[in-house]
Amino acid sequence: MAEATKAKKPNKIANYFRELKAEFKRISWPSFKQVRNNTGVVLAFIILLGVFIAIVDLIFTYALSFLG
């Protein structure tokens, strides 16, 4: 009985990797141009958000310095 359990385990692992390989073939990978453009958009948004947060921080810093 124990030998039957051991024999099934490698088949499950092998089957998992076969199914994984099949799924990777179905993936629609983006082109390099799409990746480059999306990366540019993300970096621009991060920079703009950082500038916005810095400006809001400066406003609150000056506002609180006048109160205290």
PQR file with spaces between the fields and no chain letter, atoms N, CA, C, O and H, PARSE charges and radii, in Angstrom:
ATOM       1  N    MET     1       0.820   -1.189    0.000 -0.4000 1.5000
ATOM       2  CA   MET     1       0.000    0.000    0.000 -0.0000 2.0000
ATOM       3  C    MET     1       0.870    1.261    0.000  0.5500 1.7000
ATOM       4  O    MET     1       0.556    2.236   -0.683 -0.5500 1.4000
ATOM       5  N    ALA     2       1.960    1.237    0.768 -0.4000 1.5000
ATOM       6  CA   ALA     2       2.836    2.393    0.829 -0.0000 2.0000
ATOM       7  C    ALA     2       3.531    2.623   -0.508  0.5500 1.7000
ATOM       8  O    ALA     2       3.784    3.767   -0.886 -0.5500 1.4000
ATOM       9  H    ALA     2       2.215    0.445    1.324  0.4000 1.0000
ATOM      10  N    GLU     3       3.839    1.547   -1.222 -0.4000 1.5000
ATOM      11  CA   GLU     3       4.494    1.688   -2.523 -0.0000 2.0000
ATOM      12  C    GLU     3       3.564    2.330   -3.545  0.5500 1.7000
ATOM      13  O    GLU     3       4.023    3.071   -4.415 -0.5500 1.4000
ATOM      14  H    GLU     3       3.633    0.618   -0.914  0.4000 1.0000
ATOM      15  N    ALA     4       2.297    2.064   -3.458 -0.4000 1.5000
ATOM      16  CA   ALA     4       1.332    2.660   -4.387 -0.0000 2.0000
ATOM      17  C    ALA     4       1.231    4.174   -4.163  0.5500 1.7000
ATOM      18  O    ALA     4       1.069    4.932   -5.119 -0.5500 1.4000
ATOM      19  H    ALA     4       1.924    1.462   -2.752  0.4000 1.0000
ATOM      20  N    THR     5       1.325    4.607   -2.919 -0.4000 1.5000
ATOM      21  CA   THR     5       1.266    6.027   -2.610 -0.0000 2.0000
ATOM      22  C    THR     5       2.499    6.746   -3.149  0.5500 1.7000
ATOM      23  O    THR     5       2.392    7.852   -3.678 -0.5500 1.4000
ATOM      24  H    THR     5       1.456    3.990   -2.142  0.4000 1.0000
ATOM      25  N    LYS     6       3.663    6.125   -3.016 -0.4000 1.5000
ATOM      26  CA   LYS     6       4.896    6.720   -3.518 -0.0000 2.0000
ATOM      27  C    LYS     6       4.878    6.805   -5.040  0.5500 1.7000
ATOM      28  O    LYS     6       5.425    7.753   -5.604 -0.5500 1.4000
ATOM      29  H    LYS     6       3.750    5.227   -2.586  0.4000 1.0000
ATOM      30  N    ALA     7       4.276    5.858   -5.700 -0.4000 1.5000
ATOM      31  CA   ALA     7       4.250    5.853   -7.156 -0.0000 2.0000
ATOM      32  C    ALA     7       3.354    6.968   -7.695  0.5500 1.7000
ATOM      33  O    ALA     7       3.634    7.501   -8.769 -0.5500 1.4000
ATOM      34  H    ALA     7       3.832    5.089   -5.241  0.4000 1.0000
ATOM      35  N    LYS     8       2.299    7.334   -6.994 -0.4000 1.5000
ATOM      36  CA   LYS     8       1.390    8.370   -7.454 -0.0000 2.0000
ATOM      37  C    LYS     8       1.983    9.770   -7.311  0.5500 1.7000
ATOM      38  O    LYS     8       1.666   10.650   -8.111 -0.5500 1.4000
ATOM      39  H    LYS     8       2.071    6.902   -6.122  0.4000 1.0000
ATOM      40  N    LYS     9       2.817    9.992   -6.333 -0.4000 1.5000
ATOM      41  CA   LYS     9       3.348   11.320   -6.065 -0.0000 2.0000
ATOM      42  C    LYS     9       4.176   11.870   -7.231  0.5500 1.7000
ATOM      43  O    LYS     9       3.936   13.009   -7.632 -0.5500 1.4000
ATOM      44  H    LYS     9       3.075    9.277   -5.683  0.4000 1.0000
ATOM      45  N    PRO    10       5.137   11.129   -7.799 -0.5600 1.5000
ATOM      46  CA   PRO    10       5.888   11.675   -8.933  0.2800 2.0000
ATOM      47  C    PRO    10       4.993   11.962  -10.136  0.5500 1.7000
ATOM      48  O    PRO    10       5.252   12.911  -10.876 -0.5500 1.4000
ATOM      49  N    ASN    11       3.947   11.167  -10.345 -0.4000 1.5000
ATOM      50  CA   ASN    11       3.048   11.413  -11.461 -0.0000 2.0000
ATOM      51  C    ASN    11       2.307   12.735  -11.272  0.5500 1.7000
ATOM      52  O    ASN    11       2.082   13.459  -12.242 -0.5500 1.4000
ATOM      53  H    ASN    11       3.737   10.396   -9.744  0.4000 1.0000
ATOM      54  N    LYS    12       1.932   13.052  -10.054 -0.4000 1.5000
ATOM      55  CA   LYS    12       1.254   14.316   -9.790 -0.0000 2.0000
ATOM      56  C    LYS    12       2.193   15.490  -10.050  0.5500 1.7000
ATOM      57  O    LYS    12       1.789   16.498  -10.630 -0.5500 1.4000
ATOM      58  H    LYS    12       2.115   12.464   -9.266  0.4000 1.0000
ATOM      59  N    ILE    13       3.435   15.359   -9.623 -0.4000 1.5000
ATOM      60  CA   ILE    13       4.409   16.435   -9.823 -0.0000 2.0000
ATOM      61  C    ILE    13       4.698   16.608  -11.309  0.5500 1.7000
ATOM      62  O    ILE    13       4.732   17.733  -11.809 -0.5500 1.4000
ATOM      63  H    ILE    13       3.763   14.541   -9.151  0.4000 1.0000
ATOM      64  N    ALA    14       4.905   15.507  -12.013 -0.4000 1.5000
ATOM      65  CA   ALA    14       5.162   15.579  -13.454 -0.0000 2.0000
ATOM      66  C    ALA    14       3.958   16.156  -14.180  0.5500 1.7000
ATOM      67  O    ALA    14       4.113   16.956  -15.102 -0.5500 1.4000
ATOM      68  H    ALA    14       4.878   14.594  -11.607  0.4000 1.0000
ATOM      69  N    ASN    15       2.785   15.762  -13.778 -0.4000 1.5000
ATOM      70  CA   ASN    15       1.564   16.275  -14.396 -0.0000 2.0000
ATOM      71  C    ASN    15       1.429   17.780  -14.146  0.5500 1.7000
ATOM      72  O    ASN    15       1.013   18.522  -15.035 -0.5500 1.4000
ATOM      73  H    ASN    15       2.659   15.112  -13.029  0.4000 1.0000
ATOM      74  N    TYR    16       1.775   18.223  -12.956 -0.4000 1.5000
ATOM      75  CA   TYR    16       1.722   19.649  -12.635 -0.0000 2.0000
ATOM      76  C    TYR    16       2.608   20.447  -13.589  0.5500 1.7000
ATOM      77  O    TYR    16       2.178   21.467  -14.127 -0.5500 1.4000
ATOM      78  H    TYR    16       2.114   17.620  -12.233  0.4000 1.0000
ATOM      79  N    PHE    17       3.843   19.988  -13.800 -0.4000 1.5000
ATOM      80  CA   PHE    17       4.755   20.714  -14.672 -0.0000 2.0000
ATOM      81  C    PHE    17       4.336   20.638  -16.144  0.5500 1.7000
ATOM      82  O    PHE    17       4.583   21.578  -16.899 -0.5500 1.4000
ATOM      83  H    PHE    17       4.192   19.159  -13.363  0.4000 1.0000
ATOM      84  N    ARG    18       3.713   19.544  -16.557 -0.4000 1.5000
ATOM      85  CA   ARG    18       3.192   19.469  -17.920 -0.0000 2.0000
ATOM      86  C    ARG    18       2.069   20.485  -18.115  0.5500 1.7000
ATOM      87  O    ARG    18       2.021   21.178  -19.131 -0.5500 1.4000
ATOM      88  H    ARG    18       3.513   18.780  -15.943  0.4000 1.0000
ATOM      89  N    GLU    19       1.177   20.569  -17.148 -0.4000 1.5000
ATOM      90  CA   GLU    19       0.085   21.536  -17.224 -0.0000 2.0000
ATOM      91  C    GLU    19       0.608   22.969  -17.149  0.5500 1.7000
ATOM      92  O    GLU    19       0.083   23.861  -17.815 -0.5500 1.4000
ATOM      93  H    GLU    19       1.217   20.007  -16.322  0.4000 1.0000
ATOM      94  N    LEU    20       1.637   23.186  -16.341 -0.4000 1.5000
ATOM      95  CA   LEU    20       2.247   24.505  -16.234 -0.0000 2.0000
ATOM      96  C    LEU    20       2.836   24.936  -17.571  0.5500 1.7000
ATOM      97  O    LEU    20       2.663   26.080  -17.991 -0.5500 1.4000
ATOM      98  H    LEU    20       2.063   22.461  -15.800  0.4000 1.0000
ATOM      99  N    LYS    21       3.526   24.026  -18.232 -0.4000 1.5000
ATOM     100  CA   LYS    21       4.120   24.309  -19.541 -0.0000 2.0000
ATOM     101  C    LYS    21       3.028   24.637  -20.562  0.5500 1.7000
ATOM     102  O    LYS    21       3.186   25.548  -21.375 -0.5500 1.4000
ATOM     103  H    LYS    21       3.667   23.097  -17.890  0.4000 1.0000
ATOM     104  N    ALA    22       1.926   23.896  -20.517 -0.4000 1.5000
ATOM     105  CA   ALA    22       0.816   24.154  -21.439 -0.0000 2.0000
ATOM     106  C    ALA    22       0.206   25.531  -21.183  0.5500 1.7000
ATOM     107  O    ALA    22      -0.144   26.236  -22.130 -0.5500 1.4000
ATOM     108  H    ALA    22       1.798   23.156  -19.856  0.4000 1.0000
ATOM     109  N    GLU    23       0.075   25.919  -19.923 -0.4000 1.5000
ATOM     110  CA   GLU    23      -0.482   27.232  -19.598 -0.0000 2.0000
ATOM     111  C    GLU    23       0.431   28.358  -20.073  0.5500 1.7000
ATOM     112  O    GLU    23      -0.046   29.381  -20.564 -0.5500 1.4000
ATOM     113  H    GLU    23       0.359   25.347  -19.153  0.4000 1.0000
ATOM     114  N    PHE    24       1.731   28.173  -19.931 -0.4000 1.5000
ATOM     115  CA   PHE    24       2.671   29.202  -20.385 -0.0000 2.0000
ATOM     116  C    PHE    24       2.603   29.390  -21.893  0.5500 1.7000
ATOM     117  O    PHE    24       2.844   30.494  -22.383 -0.5500 1.4000
ATOM     118  H    PHE    24       2.119   27.342  -19.532  0.4000 1.0000
ATOM     119  N    LYS    25       2.282   28.351  -22.631 -0.4000 1.5000
ATOM     120  CA   LYS    25       2.141   28.477  -24.086 -0.0000 2.0000
ATOM     121  C    LYS    25       0.910   29.286  -24.450  0.5500 1.7000
ATOM     122  O    LYS    25       0.879   29.902  -25.516 -0.5500 1.4000
ATOM     123  H    LYS    25       2.086   27.455  -22.234  0.4000 1.0000
ATOM     124  N    ARG    26      -0.103   29.302  -23.598 -0.4000 1.5000
ATOM     125  CA   ARG    26      -1.341   30.033  -23.870 -0.0000 2.0000
ATOM     126  C    ARG    26      -1.247   31.512  -23.523  0.5500 1.7000
ATOM     127  O    ARG    26      -2.105   32.292  -23.936 -0.5500 1.4000
ATOM     128  H    ARG    26      -0.078   28.802  -22.732  0.4000 1.0000
ATOM     129  N    ILE    27      -0.235   31.912  -22.782 -0.4000 1.5000
ATOM     130  CA   ILE    27      -0.104   33.300  -22.349 -0.0000 2.0000
ATOM     131  C    ILE    27       0.207   34.188  -23.547  0.5500 1.7000
ATOM     132  O    ILE    27       1.033   33.847  -24.393 -0.5500 1.4000
ATOM     133  H    ILE    27       0.462   31.278  -22.446  0.4000 1.0000
ATOM     134  N    SER    28      -0.466   35.330  -23.604 -0.4000 1.5000
ATOM     135  CA   SER    28      -0.197   36.322  -24.634 -0.0000 2.0000
ATOM     136  C    SER    28       0.812   37.323  -24.056  0.5500 1.7000
ATOM     137  O    SER    28       0.427   38.258  -23.353 -0.5500 1.4000
ATOM     138  H    SER    28      -1.137   35.608  -22.917  0.4000 1.0000
ATOM     139  N    TRP    29       2.083   37.128  -24.349 -0.4000 1.5000
ATOM     140  CA   TRP    29       3.123   37.980  -23.791 -0.0000 2.0000
ATOM     141  C    TRP    29       3.157   39.315  -24.512  0.5500 1.7000
ATOM     142  O    TRP    29       2.999   39.347  -25.732 -0.5500 1.4000
ATOM     143  H    TRP    29       2.396   36.369  -24.919  0.4000 1.0000
ATOM     144  N    PRO    30       3.362   40.433  -23.793 -0.5600 1.5000
ATOM     145  CA   PRO    30       3.432   41.745  -24.450  0.2800 2.0000
ATOM     146  C    PRO    30       4.739   41.896  -25.222  0.5500 1.7000
ATOM     147  O    PRO    30       5.745   41.258  -24.912 -0.5500 1.4000
ATOM     148  N    SER    31       4.692   42.764  -26.241 -0.4000 1.5000
ATOM     149  CA   SER    31       5.912   43.032  -27.004 -0.0000 2.0000
ATOM     150  C    SER    31       6.837   43.933  -26.182  0.5500 1.7000
ATOM     151  O    SER    31       6.432   44.514  -25.175 -0.5500 1.4000
ATOM     152  H    SER    31       3.874   43.282  -26.492  0.4000 1.0000
ATOM     153  N    PHE    32       8.079   44.032  -26.635 -0.4000 1.5000
ATOM     154  CA   PHE    32       9.042   44.880  -25.929 -0.0000 2.0000
ATOM     155  C    PHE    32       8.576   46.334  -25.953  0.5500 1.7000
ATOM     156  O    PHE    32       8.752   47.057  -24.973 -0.5500 1.4000
ATOM     157  H    PHE    32       8.409   43.560  -27.452  0.4000 1.0000
ATOM     158  N    LYS    33       7.986   46.765  -27.062 -0.4000 1.5000
ATOM     159  CA   LYS    33       7.507   48.142  -27.176 -0.0000 2.0000
ATOM     160  C    LYS    33       6.394   48.415  -26.156  0.5500 1.7000
ATOM     161  O    LYS    33       6.376   49.478  -25.535 -0.5500 1.4000
ATOM     162  H    LYS    33       7.843   46.177  -27.858  0.4000 1.0000
ATOM     163  N    GLN    34       5.484   47.483  -25.982 -0.4000 1.5000
ATOM     164  CA   GLN    34       4.415   47.645  -25.001 -0.0000 2.0000
ATOM     165  C    GLN    34       4.974   47.718  -23.587  0.5500 1.7000
ATOM     166  O    GLN    34       4.534   48.539  -22.782 -0.5500 1.4000
ATOM     167  H    GLN    34       5.498   46.619  -26.487  0.4000 1.0000
ATOM     168  N    VAL    35       5.942   46.859  -23.283 -0.4000 1.5000
ATOM     169  CA   VAL    35       6.549   46.860  -21.949 -0.0000 2.0000
ATOM     170  C    VAL    35       7.259   48.185  -21.694  0.5500 1.7000
ATOM     171  O    VAL    35       7.149   48.759  -20.611 -0.5500 1.4000
ATOM     172  H    VAL    35       6.299   46.192  -23.937  0.4000 1.0000
ATOM     173  N    ARG    36       7.988   48.665  -22.699 -0.4000 1.5000
ATOM     174  CA   ARG    36       8.720   49.930  -22.565 -0.0000 2.0000
ATOM     175  C    ARG    36       7.749   51.087  -22.348  0.5500 1.7000
ATOM     176  O    ARG    36       7.978   51.935  -21.486 -0.5500 1.4000
ATOM     177  H    ARG    36       8.077   48.198  -23.579  0.4000 1.0000
ATOM     178  N    ASN    37       6.668   51.126  -23.126 -0.4000 1.5000
ATOM     179  CA   ASN    37       5.689   52.210  -22.977 -0.0000 2.0000
ATOM     180  C    ASN    37       4.998   52.157  -21.618  0.5500 1.7000
ATOM     181  O    ASN    37       4.837   53.187  -20.963 -0.5500 1.4000
ATOM     182  H    ASN    37       6.482   50.437  -23.827  0.4000 1.0000
ATOM     183  N    ASN    38       4.596   50.978  -21.197 -0.4000 1.5000
ATOM     184  CA   ASN    38       3.929   50.847  -19.889 -0.0000 2.0000
ATOM     185  C    ASN    38       4.866   51.212  -18.749  0.5500 1.7000
ATOM     186  O    ASN    38       4.442   51.815  -17.763 -0.5500 1.4000
ATOM     187  H    ASN    38       4.728   50.142  -21.729  0.4000 1.0000
ATOM     188  N    THR    39       6.135   50.851  -18.877 -0.4000 1.5000
ATOM     189  CA   THR    39       7.115   51.210  -17.857 -0.0000 2.0000
ATOM     190  C    THR    39       7.275   52.720  -17.777  0.5500 1.7000
ATOM     191  O    THR    39       7.377   53.282  -16.686 -0.5500 1.4000
ATOM     192  H    THR    39       6.479   50.362  -19.678  0.4000 1.0000
ATOM     193  N    GLY    40       7.297   53.377  -18.932 -0.4000 1.5000
ATOM     194  CA   GLY    40       7.388   54.836  -18.959 -0.0000 2.0000
ATOM     195  C    GLY    40       6.205   55.500  -18.293  0.5500 1.7000
ATOM     196  O    GLY    40       6.367   56.478  -17.564 -0.5500 1.4000
ATOM     197  H    GLY    40       7.214   52.921  -19.818  0.4000 1.0000
ATOM     198  N    VAL    41       5.011   54.976  -18.536 -0.4000 1.5000
ATOM     199  CA   VAL    41       3.806   55.534  -17.921 -0.0000 2.0000
ATOM     200  C    VAL    41       3.868   55.370  -16.402  0.5500 1.7000
ATOM     201  O    VAL    41       3.553   56.302  -15.661 -0.5500 1.4000
ATOM     202  H    VAL    41       4.879   54.181  -19.128  0.4000 1.0000
ATOM     203  N    VAL    42       4.268   54.201  -15.945 -0.4000 1.5000
ATOM     204  CA   VAL    42       4.344   53.951  -14.503 -0.0000 2.0000
ATOM     205  C    VAL    42       5.381   54.856  -13.846  0.5500 1.7000
ATOM     206  O    VAL    42       5.116   55.431  -12.790 -0.5500 1.4000
ATOM     207  H    VAL    42       4.523   53.444  -16.546  0.4000 1.0000
ATOM     208  N    LEU    43       6.554   54.989  -14.454 -0.4000 1.5000
ATOM     209  CA   LEU    43       7.594   55.851  -13.882 -0.0000 2.0000
ATOM     210  C    LEU    43       7.151   57.313  -13.851  0.5500 1.7000
ATOM     211  O    LEU    43       7.397   58.014  -12.869 -0.5500 1.4000
ATOM     212  H    LEU    43       6.770   54.522  -15.311  0.4000 1.0000
ATOM     213  N    ALA    44       6.498   57.777  -14.920 -0.4000 1.5000
ATOM     214  CA   ALA    44       6.007   59.160  -14.953 -0.0000 2.0000
ATOM     215  C    ALA    44       4.976   59.386  -13.855  0.5500 1.7000
ATOM     216  O    ALA    44       5.003   60.414  -13.178 -0.5500 1.4000
ATOM     217  H    ALA    44       6.298   57.208  -15.718  0.4000 1.0000
ATOM     218  N    PHE    45       4.076   58.441  -13.676 -0.4000 1.5000
ATOM     219  CA   PHE    45       3.052   58.576  -12.632 -0.0000 2.0000
ATOM     220  C    PHE    45       3.681   58.600  -11.244  0.5500 1.7000
ATOM     221  O    PHE    45       3.270   59.382  -10.386 -0.5500 1.4000
ATOM     222  H    PHE    45       4.054   57.606  -14.226  0.4000 1.0000
ATOM     223  N    ILE    46       4.672   57.751  -11.023 -0.4000 1.5000
ATOM     224  CA   ILE    46       5.347   57.716   -9.718 -0.0000 2.0000
ATOM     225  C    ILE    46       6.045   59.048   -9.438  0.5500 1.7000
ATOM     226  O    ILE    46       5.993   59.558   -8.319 -0.5500 1.4000
ATOM     227  H    ILE    46       5.006   57.116  -11.720  0.4000 1.0000
ATOM     228  N    ILE    47       6.694   59.604  -10.454 -0.4000 1.5000
ATOM     229  CA   ILE    47       7.385   60.887  -10.277 -0.0000 2.0000
ATOM     230  C    ILE    47       6.376   61.990   -9.986  0.5500 1.7000
ATOM     231  O    ILE    47       6.583   62.796   -9.079 -0.5500 1.4000
ATOM     232  H    ILE    47       6.736   59.190  -11.363  0.4000 1.0000
ATOM     233  N    LEU    48       5.282   62.034  -10.752 -0.4000 1.5000
ATOM     234  CA   LEU    48       4.257   63.055  -10.515 -0.0000 2.0000
ATOM     235  C    LEU    48       3.623   62.916   -9.137  0.5500 1.7000
ATOM     236  O    LEU    48       3.382   63.914   -8.458 -0.5500 1.4000
ATOM     237  H    LEU    48       5.114   61.379  -11.489  0.4000 1.0000
ATOM     238  N    LEU    49       3.357   61.709   -8.730 -0.4000 1.5000
ATOM     239  CA   LEU    49       2.785   61.483   -7.406 -0.0000 2.0000
ATOM     240  C    LEU    49       3.768   61.911   -6.313  0.5500 1.7000
ATOM     241  O    LEU    49       3.359   62.495   -5.310 -0.5500 1.4000
ATOM     242  H    LEU    49       3.552   60.897   -9.281  0.4000 1.0000
ATOM     243  N    GLY    50       5.036   61.631   -6.497 -0.4000 1.5000
ATOM     244  CA   GLY    50       6.049   62.053   -5.531 -0.0000 2.0000
ATOM     245  C    GLY    50       6.139   63.563   -5.417  0.5500 1.7000
ATOM     246  O    GLY    50       6.265   64.102   -4.318 -0.5500 1.4000
ATOM     247  H    GLY    50       5.368   61.156   -7.312  0.4000 1.0000
ATOM     248  N    VAL    51       6.073   64.247   -6.556 -0.4000 1.5000
ATOM     249  CA   VAL    51       6.097   65.715   -6.541 -0.0000 2.0000
ATOM     250  C    VAL    51       4.860   66.258   -5.839  0.5500 1.7000
ATOM     251  O    VAL    51       4.952   67.195   -5.046 -0.5500 1.4000
ATOM     252  H    VAL    51       5.970   63.808   -7.449  0.4000 1.0000
ATOM     253  N    PHE    52       3.695   65.667   -6.134 -0.4000 1.5000
ATOM     254  CA   PHE    52       2.453   66.101   -5.485 -0.0000 2.0000
ATOM     255  C    PHE    52       2.529   65.928   -3.967  0.5500 1.7000
ATOM     256  O    PHE    52       2.156   66.826   -3.212 -0.5500 1.4000
ATOM     257  H    PHE    52       3.620   64.906   -6.778  0.4000 1.0000
ATOM     258  N    ILE    53       3.008   64.779   -3.537 -0.4000 1.5000
ATOM     259  CA   ILE    53       3.118   64.525   -2.088 -0.0000 2.0000
ATOM     260  C    ILE    53       4.111   65.493   -1.452  0.5500 1.7000
ATOM     261  O    ILE    53       3.879   65.965   -0.339 -0.5500 1.4000
ATOM     262  H    ILE    53       3.310   64.049   -4.150  0.4000 1.0000
ATOM     263  N    ALA    54       5.223   65.800   -2.146 -0.4000 1.5000
ATOM     264  CA   ALA    54       6.204   66.746   -1.608 -0.0000 2.0000
ATOM     265  C    ALA    54       5.601   68.136   -1.470  0.5500 1.7000
ATOM     266  O    ALA    54       5.856   68.826   -0.483 -0.5500 1.4000
ATOM     267  H    ALA    54       5.411   65.416   -3.050  0.4000 1.0000
ATOM     268  N    ILE    55       4.802   68.557   -2.452 -0.4000 1.5000
ATOM     269  CA   ILE    55       4.167   69.877   -2.384 -0.0000 2.0000
ATOM     270  C    ILE    55       3.162   69.940   -1.234  0.5500 1.7000
ATOM     271  O    ILE    55       3.132   70.917   -0.486 -0.5500 1.4000
ATOM     272  H    ILE    55       4.595   67.997   -3.255  0.4000 1.0000
ATOM     273  N    VAL    56       2.349   68.907   -1.096 -0.4000 1.5000
ATOM     274  CA   VAL    56       1.380   68.866    0.008 -0.0000 2.0000
ATOM     275  C    VAL    56       2.111   68.869    1.345  0.5500 1.7000
ATOM     276  O    VAL    56       1.666   69.518    2.292 -0.5500 1.4000
ATOM     277  H    VAL    56       2.374   68.113   -1.703  0.4000 1.0000
ATOM     278  N    ASP    57       3.223   68.156    1.432 -0.4000 1.5000
ATOM     279  CA   ASP    57       4.003   68.132    2.669 -0.0000 2.0000
ATOM     280  C    ASP    57       4.552   69.515    2.992  0.5500 1.7000
ATOM     281  O    ASP    57       4.517   69.938    4.148 -0.5500 1.4000
ATOM     282  H    ASP    57       3.584   67.629    0.663  0.4000 1.0000
ATOM     283  N    LEU    58       5.059   70.223    1.987 -0.4000 1.5000
ATOM     284  CA   LEU    58       5.572   71.576    2.218 -0.0000 2.0000
ATOM     285  C    LEU    58       4.462   72.519    2.673  0.5500 1.7000
ATOM     286  O    LEU    58       4.667   73.346    3.562 -0.5500 1.4000
ATOM     287  H    LEU    58       5.087   69.879    1.049  0.4000 1.0000
ATOM     288  N    ILE    59       3.297   72.393    2.065 -0.4000 1.5000
ATOM     289  CA   ILE    59       2.174   73.251    2.457 -0.0000 2.0000
ATOM     290  C    ILE    59       1.807   73.009    3.919  0.5500 1.7000
ATOM     291  O    ILE    59       1.631   73.955    4.687 -0.5500 1.4000
ATOM     292  H    ILE    59       3.130   71.721    1.343  0.4000 1.0000
ATOM     293  N    PHE    60       1.694   71.740    4.296 -0.4000 1.5000
ATOM     294  CA   PHE    60       1.357   71.445    5.691 -0.0000 2.0000
ATOM     295  C    PHE    60       2.478   71.869    6.646  0.5500 1.7000
ATOM     296  O    PHE    60       2.199   72.310    7.761 -0.5500 1.4000
ATOM     297  H    PHE    60       1.838   70.972    3.673  0.4000 1.0000
ATOM     298  N    THR    61       3.714   71.742    6.232 -0.4000 1.5000
ATOM     299  CA   THR    61       4.840   72.149    7.081 -0.0000 2.0000
ATOM     300  C    THR    61       4.783   73.649    7.341  0.5500 1.7000
ATOM     301  O    THR    61       4.919   74.089    8.483 -0.5500 1.4000
ATOM     302  H    THR    61       3.940   71.384    5.326  0.4000 1.0000
ATOM     303  N    TYR    62       4.583   74.436    6.281 -0.4000 1.5000
ATOM     304  CA   TYR    62       4.497   75.900    6.457 -0.0000 2.0000
ATOM     305  C    TYR    62       3.249   76.272    7.247  0.5500 1.7000
ATOM     306  O    TYR    62       3.301   77.171    8.087 -0.5500 1.4000
ATOM     307  H    TYR    62       4.473   74.078    5.354  0.4000 1.0000
ATOM     308  N    ALA    63       2.134   75.603    6.997 -0.4000 1.5000
ATOM     309  CA   ALA    63       0.891   75.921    7.716 -0.0000 2.0000
ATOM     310  C    ALA    63       1.048   75.628    9.201  0.5500 1.7000
ATOM     311  O    ALA    63       0.607   76.420   10.034 -0.5500 1.4000
ATOM     312  H    ALA    63       2.091   74.873    6.314  0.4000 1.0000
ATOM     313  N    LEU    64       1.662   74.515    9.542 -0.4000 1.5000
ATOM     314  CA   LEU    64       1.837   74.168   10.943 -0.0000 2.0000
ATOM     315  C    LEU    64       2.896   75.035   11.631  0.5500 1.7000
ATOM     316  O    LEU    64       2.828   75.249   12.842 -0.5500 1.4000
ATOM     317  H    LEU    64       2.020   73.872    8.865  0.4000 1.0000
ATOM     318  N    SER    65       3.871   75.534   10.869 -0.4000 1.5000
ATOM     319  CA   SER    65       4.883   76.403   11.475 -0.0000 2.0000
ATOM     320  C    SER    65       4.277   77.750   11.868  0.5500 1.7000
ATOM     321  O    SER    65       4.730   78.376   12.827 -0.5500 1.4000
ATOM     322  H    SER    65       3.927   75.361    9.886  0.4000 1.0000
ATOM     323  N    PHE    66       3.261   78.200   11.137 -0.4000 1.5000
ATOM     324  CA   PHE    66       2.605   79.460   11.500 -0.0000 2.0000
ATOM     325  C    PHE    66       1.698   79.280   12.713  0.5500 1.7000
ATOM     326  O    PHE    66       1.480   80.232   13.462 -0.5500 1.4000
ATOM     327  H    PHE    66       2.893   77.692   10.358  0.4000 1.0000
ATOM     328  N    LEU    67       1.178   78.099   12.916 -0.4000 1.5000
ATOM     329  CA   LEU    67       0.313   77.850   14.060 -0.0000 2.0000
ATOM     330  C    LEU    67       1.107   77.700   15.360  0.5500 1.7000
ATOM     331  O    LEU    67       0.629   78.071   16.431 -0.5500 1.4000
ATOM     332  H    LEU    67       1.356   77.325   12.308  0.4000 1.0000
ATOM     333  N    GLY    68       2.301   77.163   15.259 -0.4000 1.5000
ATOM     334  CA   GLY    68       3.039   76.851   16.470 -0.0000 2.0000
ATOM     335  C    GLY    68       4.156   77.722   16.682  0.5500 1.7000
ATOM     336  O    GLY    68       4.874   77.575   17.671 -0.5500 1.4000
ATOM     337  H    GLY    68       2.690   76.861   14.388  0.4000 1.0000
